[in-house]
């Protein structure tokens, strides 16, 4: 079962893509989002004011390591700075990073389903 699980996990993870969301149309307030791929999960609160992302915080990071959380925090800072989910995670892209960005995408109304 382990080999099949790993194969399926890698297949699903490899197909994950992040869509950019037009934040200017998102209502002000705190928006919750969550995404999960097998055992990797992330839940976030994204605060939007006047059509701009002002903060992103984990509400549940599953079993991510402190190092991974720090790296994702830096990615969240990039998202806030650029006001876009189109940030470079290709170098060192991990499933945790992709799942975290998918949670942000969902919070902003961009995800239709896993």
Buried (B, 14 or more C-beta within 10 A) or exposed (E): EEEEEEEEBEEEBEEBEBEBBEBEEBEEEEBEBBBBBEEBBBBBBBBBEEEEBEEBEBEEBBEBEEEBBEBBBEBBEBBBEEBBBEBEBEEEEBBBBBBBBBBBBBBBBBBEEE
